[in-house]
């Protein structure tokens, strides 16, 4: 491997990049700036997957896709001393669309294409839906550059063992992985999301197995609530991490790669040579395994625990709540960045409005917003009805004073009672509570229009899954930092943020009916409900949870509420009459 002017060291830089969604020209401007800044200082500059447009584009892929030739042209004239550049982008090739990555080298006054790789493994599960919008690539090969043999992979391809092996056998000494890996699983641990923990295991293993350098360039930023955490990596051929990128922010990750390190590693552990010798036999075995594995009627593996009472690691346990533990510093950092990204950078607002009820959820949203935007840009509203408890009003003021946010109190008793007295004098307490909740939403949206602010949501994941909220009221704000946190996790985050204890420790209540708390209406306590919900979302059945020791009545109640309220978590159902129905055929992400 050779670097600048034939030196044995390659000066590598990974541009941890936050693209403007679907703004190809704006992103190209910033890429050109990074290239100019790196000239004469870097040999190879790598941008992440989908750096030209952002990752989650759905049907918008066709509107941003470029041919690799067009991208080479739009990179402009290479500056003096320009590095080679690797860019992830949506590609238009032979009348089809691909998730691709291209390597360009400066030649005179233009960029020359060195190699293009099209993503073969298209994740289509969970938050991913690539296979619907792009074609799968059909080739994988190492290639020669002016710095030596290299290979390109895109995100999930590196999670499989064969692609890296193919590149290494093809002579690649540096494998570049461009990635847009959404952050998920913020459990207590290393200070990184679970997906980055997986990268921390995968990339060093790939490097050490084949004695190659590995570099992972990660996207950063929030796209419609899905967060890219950064954490780019450069790994030596011995599997040692040479450099890491920062979390949640842009940055340039630099490393000097000494090609002689490959010789030393392969001398000590000639694993790649062993693979190459065994490869013909492995290839025949792989073909046979594929034929046999595809055969019908293969028996399923049956495992029975002996001795009884033995619980498999990670299995449901009614007494164990550790699976709900969070890395609270990391969660705080992520949610603060989420609010900044979604309010300011994506939607162009500077302020938010928050309905502050005196409960823990609204207090946590208030505290997070104040840290993200500054307390002066967070407008808190107390919106009491005549049956609202004095404690709720006092606690709402306490939370607002704690962060120093502007406060306004708007009494909703008059308009609510005017409607009831004129039209619905026999209204039930539940219906009246829903009227109050919806009028609060109307008030917040009107105040947001007056203040040029964005309404910020406060609903937690437990309430959303159990359907325990007023439709088109509690769930109506366009941005919600707490929607993927169980109630017990919100309590933990509240203590971490310093929310006054009197707010955190009191029984949860919607304060819609005097003296009625959440658990009275739900019929199950949040700590028990959260554990049941966690395992249901992991794919366990009602019967399996009961066998594991969970209370049968509680499990049945949670399952009924979960299964009976899917409609509340979706947009209104529209009769599909065309092949361009919004949300069915015409698909664009919320932040497009």
N, C-alpha and C positions, 0 to 999 in steps of 0.2 A: 504494500500500500504506500503510495507516494502522495505528498502534499504539495505545497507551494514550491515551484521551481525545482521539482524533483527531490525535495527533502523527504526524509523517511517519516515525517510527522504530518498528519492531515489535521488541519485546523477546522474543526466541525462546530457548527452553531445550529441549535434548534430554536426556531422562533415560536414560542408559546403564544398563540395568536387568538384574538377575539374578533371575529368578523362581524361586520354589520349585516344583518339578515337580508339576503337576496340583493344586496347592493354591490354588484360585481365591480363596477368601476371604482367605487370608493375603496373597496378592499384591494383592488389592483394598485391604486395610488399608494396605499400604506405598504404594500409588498414592495413596490418600487423604492419607497423611502428606506425600508429595511435593507434592501439590496445595496443602495448607495451608502448607507451607514456602515455596512459590513465590507465594503470594497477595500482591498489591500490588507484587511485584518482577518478575513475568513476565507477558507478554500471552498467550503460546501455549506450552504445555508438551506435548512429544511423547514418547510411550513407544514402544518398538520392536514389531516383529512378534511376535505370540503372547506379549505381556507378561503376560497373565493366567494362563498355564499352563505356559510353556515350549513349545518347538517340536516336538521329536520325541515325539509321543504315540501314533502308530499308531492302533490301535482305541480308544484312550482318548479320542480327540477327542469322541466322542458324549457322554462323561461330563462334559466341562468346557464344552461349547458353550453360549453364552447368546444370546438375542436382543439386538439393539442397545437395544431398549426396556428389557429387564431390566438390561442393563449400566448404562444411564443411571440407573435407579432405585437400583442397588446402589452407585453412586458416592456416594450419600448427598446431604446438603444441601450446596450449594456454600458454602465459607467466604466471608466478606466480601473483596472484591477478587480473587476467584478468576480464574485465567486460563482461556482456552479449553484444552481437553484433547483430544489425539489419542491413541488407544489401539489397538494391534494385538491381535486376539483371535480365537479360533475362534467362529464365529457360527452360530446356528440360525435359519434364515429359510425360510419357506414349506416346512417339513418337510424341508429339506435342510441340509447342513453346508458351511460355507465358511471359508476363511482370509480374514479381513476386517480392515479398519481403519475406525474411526469417529471423526468430529470432533464434539465436544460443546461447547456454550457455556452458561454459567450464566445462567439467567433466573429471577430471584426465588429461590425455595427449591428449585429443581429444575434438572436438566440437560436441555437441549434438544438433540436430534439435528440437526446441521447437514448432515452428509453421511456416507454409508457407501459404501465401495468394497470390492468382493469380488475377490480375486486371480484374474486371468485366466490367467497363465502358471504352471502347477503343475509344478515340477521333479520328474521321476520318472526318476532316473538316479543312479549313484554311491550316495551315502549318502541320497539323497532318494527319497521314495515318496509324495508328496502326492496324486497323482492317484488313489491307491487309497482315500484316506480322506476327501477333501473334493471338492466339486463346483467346477468352474471358473466364475468370474464371467463375465458376458456384456455388461458395459457399462463404459465409461470416459469420464468427463466432468469438466471443470473445474467449480468451484462457487463461489458467493459466500459470504463470511463477513463478520463485522463488521470484518475487517481488509483486505478486498479479495478478489480472485479467487485461488483456490488449486487445487491438484491433489494427489491421493494416489496413490502407487504402493506396491506391496509387493515388495520384494526383486528376484526375477528379472525382473520387469517392466521395471526400470530397465536391465537388460542388453540390452534390445532398443531399437532407435531409434524405432520408431513410437509407443509409449505416451507418451513425453515430448513428442514433436511434437504429438500430439493435444491434450494438456493445454495446451501453449503456444499453439497456434492457438485453443484455447477461452478464452484470456485469462488463464490462470494466471500470476501473477507470482512465486509461491512454490510449488515442487514439493516436497512432503514424502514421503520414502521411508522406510518402516519396514522393518527387515531383521533376519533371523536367519541370518547368513551364517557357516557353520562354517569355522573356521580350517583351512587346508591349504596345503601347499607352503612349507616353512620354509627354503628355500634361502638361501645367503649373499647379502646385499644391503642392503636399506633398513632393516632392523630391524622389518619388518612381515611377516606371513604373505602368501602370494601372493594370496589372495582379497581382502585389504585393498588390496594394490597395484592390483588390478583396479578396486576402488571408487575409488581415488585417481585413476585415469584416467577412469572413466566419469562420475562426478559433475561434475567440472569441465567435461568436454566437453559434457554436457547443458546445464549452466548457460550456457556461452559460446556455444553454437550458437543458443540461443533468447533470450539476454539475460534470464534469470530467476534468482532465488535458488533454490538447491537445498540441502536438508538431509537427511542420512541418519542415522537413529537406529538404532543397532546394539544387539543383545542381547549380554550377556556371561555367562560361566560355562560349566561343563562339564555336558553331558547324556550320560551313559552313555559317556564317553570322547570324545565329539565336542565340541570346544571352540569357544565363541563369544568372539572376541578383543576385541570393542568397536571402538574406533577410529572413533567417529561423526564426521561431517563437516558443516560449514556452508560453503557455497560462494557467493561473490558472483556477480553476473550477468556479470562479466568472466572467470569461470572461476578466480578466485583463491581459495584456501582461506582462510577467515576464522578458523575454529576447528577443532581436532581433539580428539576424546575420548581418554582414556588407554587403554592396552592392558591387557587382562586384569583390569580392575576397574571397579566401578560409578563413576559420576560424573555431574555435571550440566554439560552443555556449553552455555554461554551465548553469544549474539551479538545485537547490535543491528543490525537490517536497515534501512538507509536507502533508502526507495523511490525517491528521486531518482536513485540510482545506475543504475537501469534506464533512465531517460531518456538519461543520458550514454552508456551502453554501446550502446544501440540507435541513437543518433545516429552514433556512430563505426563501428558494424558492424550495419547494418540487415538481418541475416540472416533474422530472423523475417518481416519484410515481404516479402523475396524469396520465402520459402517460401510465404507466403499467396497471392502472385500466381501462383506456378507450381502451386499445389495442384490446381486442376481438371485440368490436363494430367497431373500426376503421378498423380492418382487414376485417370484412364483408362489410363495406362501401367501402373500397378500391377495393375489388373484384367486387362489383356492379358498381363502377365508371369506372373500367377498361372495363367491358362489355359494358356499355352505351357509354363510350367515343370512343370505337372502332366501334360502330354502324355507318352504312352509313347514309347519309342524314341529319346529325346534322346541324342545321343552323349556319352560320358564324355570329360572333358578328358584328353588324353594329353600328358605332358611328358617329354621325354628330355634328359638332360644331354649336352652336346656336349664332345668333347675327352677324355673319360675321366678318372678319378681325381678328379673334382670332387665334394666331399662337401657335401650340403645342410646348412644351419645346423641344429643340433640333432639331426642324424642319428646313429645308433650308431657309435661309434668305439672299438675295443678298447683304444686307448691313452689314452682320455679318461675320467677319473673325476670330472670337475668337477660332473656332474649330482648327485652324492651329497654335495656340500659343503652344509653347514648354517650358518644363523645361530645359532651355539651359545649366545650370550647369550639370544636369543629362545626357543630350545628349552629351555634351563634354566628360564627364567621360566615357560614354559608348563607344563612337566612338574611343577614345584614346585606351581603352582596346581592342576594336575590332581589331584595327590595330596591336597592340602588339600580340594578340592571333593568328591572321591569318598570319601575316608575320613571326614572330619569333617562336612562340610555335608550330603552326600547320605545317608550311612549311619550317622552318629551315633557313630562311634568316635573315640578320641583317640590310639590306639596301633596300631602294626603289628608283625608279626613277619616276619623275612626270613631265609631260609636263605643263609648266607654261605659260599660254596664255596672262596673264594680266587681265583676267576676274575674277569674284568673285568665281566661282566654283573651279577653279584650286588653287586659293589662299587659300580657306578654306581647301581643301585636303592637301595642303602644310603645313599650320599651324598645322593641326591635326597630320600629320605625324611627324613633328618636335617635338611635345610634346610627342608623343608615343615612338619615336626611338632615339631622339636626332638630332639636326639640322645637325650634321656632317654625319649622315647616310641617309640623304634625298638629293638626287641629282636632282636639278631642271634644266630643259632644256627649253630654248627659241628656238622655231623652226619657224622662220619667213619666209614667202614668200614675194616677192617684193611688193605685194599689201597690206601687213600687215601694220596697222597704227603704227605711231611712238608712239602714246599713249599706244598701247598694249605692245610694247617692253619696254617702260619706266615703265609701271605699273607692268609688270612681274618682272623686276629688283627690283622695290620697294618692292614687296612681298618677294622676295628672300633675300634681304638685311634685311628686318624686322625680319626674323627668323634666319638669319645667315647660310643659307644652301649653299652648293657648287653650282655654276652656270656654265653652259656651253651653248653657243649659236651655233646652227648648222643651217646654211642657207639652205633652201630646194629649193630655186628658180632654181638653176642649173639643178638638176635631173628632176624636174617637167617640166620645159620648154624644156628640151632635149626630153622628151617623146612627149610633145605637138607638137613641131616643126617637129619632125621626123615622127609622125604618126597621130596626130589629130589636125591639124592647125585650124580647124573650131569648136573646142570644145566650149561648152557653159560655161558661168560663173559658173553655178551650178555644172556641171561635173568637171570643173577645181578645184572648192572648195573641191569636194569629193576626187579628186586625192591628193590634199594637205593634207587632213585629214588622208587619208590612208598612205601616205608616212610618216607623223608624227608618226603614230602608228608603222610602220616598224622601224623607227629610234629609237623610245623608246625601242622596244623589243630588238633591236640589242645592244643598250647601256646597257640594263639590263643584257644581256648575258656577256658583257665585264666587267661590274662592279660586277657581282654576286649579282644583286639586283632584286627586284620584281617590275614590273610596277604597279602603283597605279592609280586607276580610278578617274575621276572627274565629271562624268555625274550625273545630278539631276533627281528626280522622274518625274517632269513636262515634261522635254525633253523626257524621256523614254516613258512616257504614250502617248505623242503627236507624237511620232516617229520623233522628231526633232533632229536627229543626223545622222551621217554617219555610216552605217552598217559596222561592222568589222573594225572600226576605233576608234571613241569615246568610244564605248562600249566594246573594246577588253581587257583592263586590267583585270586580274583575281580577283582583290580585289577592291571594290568601297565603301568607307565609306558614300557617299552622295546619293546613289541610291534610298533610301527610304525617302528622304527629298524633299518636293516641293520647287520650286524656291524661293518663298517668305520665306520659312523656312531657306533656305541657306543664304539669305540676313540677316535674324535675327541672325543666328549663326555666320556669318562673323562679325557683329558688336560686338557680345559678345566676340569673340576671339581677337578682336583688329585689324582686317584687315584694312589697311589704307582706310579712308573714300572715297578717290577719286576712289578707285576700287569698293567699294560697291555701291556708288551712281550713277555711270555712267550707261547709257542704256545698257542692255544685248545685246551682239553681238557675233556671231560665228567668225566674222572677216574673212569670206571667200570671201565676195563680198564688194567692197569699198562702204561705206556709208549706208549699209543695216544692220538694227538691227533685233533682233529676232522677235519682235512684228510686224515689217513690213512684215516678211515672214509668221508668224503664223496667223496674222489677228485678234489677241486678246491679250490683256495685261495679263501678268502672274498673277497679283492679281485676276483678274476675272476668268482666266482659272483654277487657283488652287482651287478656291471655287467650281467651277462646277465639276472639277475632283473629289474633295473630296466627294461630294454627289453622283456622279455617282458610285464611288467605294463602297458607302454605300448601293447601291441597288436602288436608286431613278431613275426613267425613265426620258427621255427627256421631255415628256409631263408634268410630275409632277414638274420638275424644272421650266419650263416656267410658269405654273400656280402659282408657288411660287413667281414669279416676276423676274426671271432671263431673260436676253435679249435672245430672241428666236434665233437670228442669231448666237450669241456667243455659245449658248448651242449646236445648230446644228453643228457648225464648230468643236467644241471640240469632240462631239460624233463621227463625221465622222473620225476625225484623230485617236481617240482612237480605234474605231472598225476596221479601215483600216490598222493598223500597228501592229497587234498582232504578225505577222510573224517576225518582227524585234526584238521582245523580246524573241524569242525562238532559240534553237540550230537548225542547218540545218535539214530539214525533210528527214528522211531516209526511204526508202521502206522496210517495215517489211516483211521478207520472212521466218523467223524461230521463234521458241519459245524461243530463247535466244537473241533476238534483244536488243542491248545496249540502255538503257534508257526506254525501254518498258517492257521487261521481266527481263533482267539483270540490277538490280537497286542497285547502291551504291551511298551514298552521296559524295559530292565533297571532303570532308575532311576525307574520310574513309581510 
